[in-house]
Amino acid sequence: MRLTTRELTVCAMLVALALALSYLESFFPLSLVIPLPGVKLGLANVVTLFALYALGPGQAVLILLGRCFLGAMFAGNINALLFSLLGGAAALAMMMLLSRGRRLSIYGVSIGGAAAHNCGQVAAAVWTLGNTAPLYYLPVLLGVSLGTGTLTGVIAAGLFRGLAHTGLLRESRA
């Protein structure tokens, strides 16, 4: 895939935005509201969902990879890379699949992505720990993904509504 300078710049800006959202999210401990370990809103996934609809799957993959590698590098944690890549790749693959048929709204696609993200991260935990104990936590995470996926979808849909008349977006599928 060959990107123009404009496309590369937009991808870089979206990677930076995803990293900033991920960092900002750390200041709002969701565990105070939902007392479950490891639960996050997934605000960086708003960028992935937005990129999928606004730019297409190729650029969404590039943005996801940039976010995962740079995020792990900044965190200084190789395990963060594994969890981020598996969760993000599962989420993006699911969102790509669900968005193809146009039968689901952006909200349904987002919820599917959130559920797949949790499955990917649980798979990373199973692989890292070498046992299946994390699978017992998956039903809880899937329940939480209904709320987090809905929130991500609402934010992404709001972005599309807000940017619709600016001329900044190509014809979007959202």
N, C-alpha and C positions, 0 to 999 in steps of 0.2 A: 504494500500500500504506500503510495506516494502522497505526502501531505504538502499542501501549499504553506507558505509562511504564515498566512492568516490562520489556517487550520491548526498548525503547530502551536501558534501563540494561544489560540483558544483552548487547546488541550492543556497547555502548561498552566494557564490561568485556572482551569478547572481542577487540575491536580493540586495547585496551591490552595484553592478554596476548600477542597475535600480535606486536606491536611489541617487547615485552620479550623474547620468545623469539628474534626476529630479532637483536636487539642481543646477547643472551647467546651466540648462535651464533657471533658474530664473535670470541669469546674462545677458541673451539675450532677452530683451523685444521685443516680436514679434509685439507688438502694435505700434512700430515705423514704421514697414513695412505694417502691416495690422491693421488699426485703429479700431479694434473690441475688446470689453471687453471680457476677459476670454479666448482668443485664445492662445493656446500653440502648440508647435511643437509635443509634445508627445514623446520625445526621450526615455523615460522609456518604452514605448510600443515596442520599438525595441527589448528589452530584452524579453518581453512576446512572441512576434512573433518568435524570435530566439529559445526560449525554447520550444514552441509548435512544431516546426519543428525538432529541434535537440534532444530534450529529450522526448517529448511526452506530451499528455494532462495532465496527473497526476502531473508531475513536474511543468508544466506551471501554473497550478492552485495553487500549493504550493508557487511558486515564486510570483505570483500575490498577494496572501493573505499576504505573508511576506512583500512585498513592500507597500501594502495599510496600514496595521496595523502599521508598523514601521514609514512610512511616516507621518501618522496622529499623532503618538506619538511624533515624532520629531517636528512637526509643532505645537503641543499642541492645536489642533483644532478638535473637534469631528465631525463638519460638513465636514471637509476635508475627514474623514473616509467614511462618507456616499457617498459623491460625487466620491471619488476614487473607492470605492467598486462597486457602481452601474455602473459607467463608465467602469471600468476595467472588471467586470464580463460580461457586455453586449458585450464588445469588444472581450474578449476571447471566449465567447460562439459563437459569429458570426464567428470568425476566425476558431474555431474548426469545425463548420458546413461547412464553405466554403472550407476548406482544405481537407475535406473528399473525395470529388468526383474527385479531381485532374483536374477539368475542368478549374480552375482559377490558374493563376500564383501566386507567392508569393506577387506580386504587387496588384493584384485584391483582394486577401485575406486581405492584409494590409489596403486597402481602405475600404473594408467592415467593418473591425475592427474599423477603425477611425470613420466611420459613426455611428456604433453601440455605440461606446464610447460616442459620442455626444448625442445620444438618451438617454443613461443611465444617463448622467449628467443632461440633461434637465429634465428627470423624477425625479431626486433628487431635482432639483430646484423647480419643481411643488409641490413635497411633502413637502419640507421645507417651502416654501412660502404659501402653502395652496390655491393656485390659478393657473390658467392655463396660465397666462401671459407669462411665459418663452417659451411656445410652439411657440410663434410668432418669436422667435429668432432661432428656429430649422432650418428652410430652409437656413439661412445664415451659420450656423455652418456646415450643411451638404455640402454646397458648399466648405467651407474651408477644410473639411475632404478629399476632392479629392487631394488637394495639400499635406496636412500633411500625409495622408495615403500613398501617392506615395513616399514621402521622407522616411518614415519609412520602406517601402518595399525595396527601393533602398539600404538603409543602411544595412538591414538584409541580402539581397541578396549578398551584398559586403562582409559581414562577412562570409557567407558560401563559397564564392569563395576564400577568403583569408585563410580560415581554412581547405579547402577541402583536402589538401595534407599533413596536419600535423599529422593525425591520432588521433586528439582530439575529433572528432565527430563520433558518430555512423552513420550508413547509414541513411542519412537524406532524407526527402521527398521534400525538397525545389528545 
